[in-house]
Amino acid sequence: MESKDDPESMTVPPEGIPDLECAICYSQFNNVFRTPKKLQCKHTFCLECLARMNVKSSQPDTIQCPFCRALTPLPTLGLPKLDNDTSIMSNLPEAMQHVYSIRFIRSKARLQVKHPQRVVPLPQLRTVSSSLDVGPPSTTSQTGSHETGTRHRLPCMPPCKMFIMVVVVLLIVSFICIIIIMTKTS
């Protein structure tokens, strides 16, 4: 019987068939951006979730497992070069067992297919994009060693839309004031 602390028990259901969905986002694994990547602690998550974690991390050269907190150093060529979980890959449909070559551009918070012309849309995926934004880009120093902080921007609104919103708010406030004055004079 497996213990609750056993890393394998968290990724393989009791039937012996590995779980085919990411434990973070609950999306099914695939062979593009949701490729199952195995950390050194043997926990498996999709590439997209790991990229989202890495973009927000102050340690860009490692990934901290969300289950056991163990650190996994990233390969020299980056996050997409982490080992694929072959037990999960072998249980995907045959057409999904070929993994596309992906590049992770941390400074732009983007996953990108290296050769998008070779991506064949699968029936299960309907459309396959050649890139995926994984969060707001981090501001990193030019040396690339540490993150200096994440810039938070307010949503940009076109001036005409902002003007309309201000006018509507002023009309509502005016209407409420008129109602209050009319009820006091009655």
C-alpha positions in Angstrom: 0.0 0.0 0.0 1.4 3.4 -1.0 1.7 6.2 1.6 0.3 9.6 1.1 3.8 11.1 1.1 5.0 8.8 -1.8 5.5 11.1 -4.8 4.3 8.4 -7.2 1.0 8.0 -5.4 0.2 11.6 -6.3 0.5 11.2 -10.1 -0.6 7.6 -10.6 -4.1 6.6 -9.7 -4.6 3.2 -7.9 -5.6 1.5 -11.2 -2.0 1.9 -12.5 -3.0 4.2 -15.3 -1.4 7.6 -14.8 -3.6 10.6 -14.4 -3.9 12.3 -17.8 -4.6 15.8 -16.5 -2.4 18.4 -14.8 -2.9 18.5 -11.0 -2.6 22.3 -11.1 -5.0 23.4 -13.9 -6.9 20.1 -14.3 -6.5 20.3 -18.1 -5.7 17.2 -20.1 -2.1 16.8 -21.1 -1.2 17.1 -24.8 1.9 17.3 -26.9 2.1 21.1 -27.4 1.8 23.5 -24.4 0.3 21.0 -21.9 3.1 18.4 -22.3 3.5 16.5 -19.1 6.9 17.5 -17.6 8.4 15.5 -14.7 10.2 17.3 -11.9 13.1 15.7 -10.0 10.8 14.9 -7.2 8.8 12.7 -9.7 5.7 15.0 -9.7 4.3 15.8 -13.1 2.7 19.1 -14.3 1.9 20.6 -17.7 4.5 22.8 -19.3 2.1 25.7 -19.4 1.6 25.6 -15.6 5.3 25.3 -15.0 5.9 28.3 -17.3 3.3 30.4 -15.4 5.1 29.5 -12.1 8.5 30.3 -13.5 7.4 33.7 -14.8 6.3 34.7 -11.3 9.3 33.1 -9.6 12.2 35.1 -8.2 14.4 32.1 -9.0 14.3 31.8 -12.8 16.7 28.8 -12.9 14.7 26.5 -10.8 11.1 25.3 -10.4 9.6 24.6 -6.9 7.2 21.7 -6.8 3.8 22.9 -5.6 3.2 19.6 -3.9 6.4 18.9 -2.0 8.3 22.2 -2.4 11.4 20.4 -3.7 13.5 22.5 -6.1 14.3 21.2 -9.6 17.1 23.0 -11.5 16.1 23.9 -15.0 18.1 22.4 -17.9 20.6 24.7 -19.7 18.2 25.1 -22.7 15.3 26.0 -20.4 12.0 24.8 -19.1 10.8 22.9 -22.2 13.8 20.6 -21.9 12.6 19.1 -18.6 12.0 15.4 -19.0 8.6 14.4 -20.4 6.6 12.0 -18.3 6.8 9.0 -20.6 4.2 7.0 -18.6 1.7 9.7 -19.3 2.8 10.3 -22.9 2.4 6.6 -23.7 -1.3 6.8 -22.5 -2.2 9.7 -24.8 -3.8 9.1 -28.2 -1.2 7.9 -30.7 -1.4 11.2 -32.7 -0.3 13.1 -29.5 2.7 11.0 -28.6 5.0 13.1 -30.8 6.0 16.2 -28.7 6.4 19.5 -30.5 9.6 21.5 -30.0 8.7 24.5 -27.8 10.7 27.5 -26.7 10.0 29.4 -23.5 10.7 33.2 -23.7 10.6 34.1 -20.0 11.2 37.8 -20.6 8.0 37.9 -22.7 6.2 35.3 -20.6 5.5 33.3 -23.8 5.7 29.7 -24.9 6.2 29.3 -28.6 6.3 26.4 -31.0 9.7 26.4 -32.7 8.3 25.3 -36.1 4.7 26.4 -36.3 4.3 25.2 -39.9 4.7 21.6 -38.7 1.9 21.8 -36.1 -1.0 19.6 -37.3 -4.3 20.5 -35.5 -5.6 17.4 -33.8 -9.4 16.7 -33.5 -9.1 16.9 -29.7 -7.4 20.3 -29.8 -9.5 21.8 -32.6 -7.0 24.7 -33.1 -3.4 24.8 -32.2 -1.8 28.2 -31.6 1.9 28.6 -32.3 2.4 30.7 -29.2 0.8 31.1 -25.7 1.1 34.0 -23.2 1.6 32.6 -19.7 1.3 35.8 -17.7 2.6 39.3 -17.5 6.2 39.6 -18.5 8.6 40.0 -15.6 11.0 42.9 -15.5 14.4 41.4 -15.2 17.8 43.0 -15.0 19.8 43.0 -18.2 22.2 40.4 -16.6 19.2 38.1 -16.5 20.2 36.8 -13.0 17.3 38.0 -10.9 13.9 39.4 -11.2 13.7 43.0 -10.0 9.9 43.0 -9.6 6.7 42.7 -11.5 5.2 45.8 -13.0 1.4 46.1 -12.4 -0.4 48.3 -15.0 -3.9 49.5 -14.8 -6.1 48.4 -17.7 -5.9 50.9 -20.5 -9.3 52.3 -21.6 -9.9 54.4 -24.7 -10.6 58.1 -23.9 -14.1 58.0 -25.5 -15.1 55.0 -23.4 -13.8 56.7 -20.3 -15.7 59.9 -21.1 -18.9 57.9 -21.5 -18.4 56.1 -18.2 -17.8 59.5 -16.4 -20.9 61.0 -18.0 -23.0 58.0 -17.0 -21.7 58.1 -13.4 -22.5 61.8 -13.2 -26.0 61.3 -14.6 -26.7 58.6 -12.1 -25.4 60.8 -9.2 -27.5 63.7 -10.5 -30.6 61.5 -10.8 -30.1 60.3 -7.2 -29.7 63.9 -5.9 -32.9 65.0 -7.8 -34.9 62.1 -6.3 -33.6 62.9 -2.8 -34.5 66.6 -3.2 -37.9 65.8 -4.5 -38.7 63.4 -1.7 -37.7 66.0 0.9 -39.9 68.7 -0.7 -42.9 66.5 -0.8 
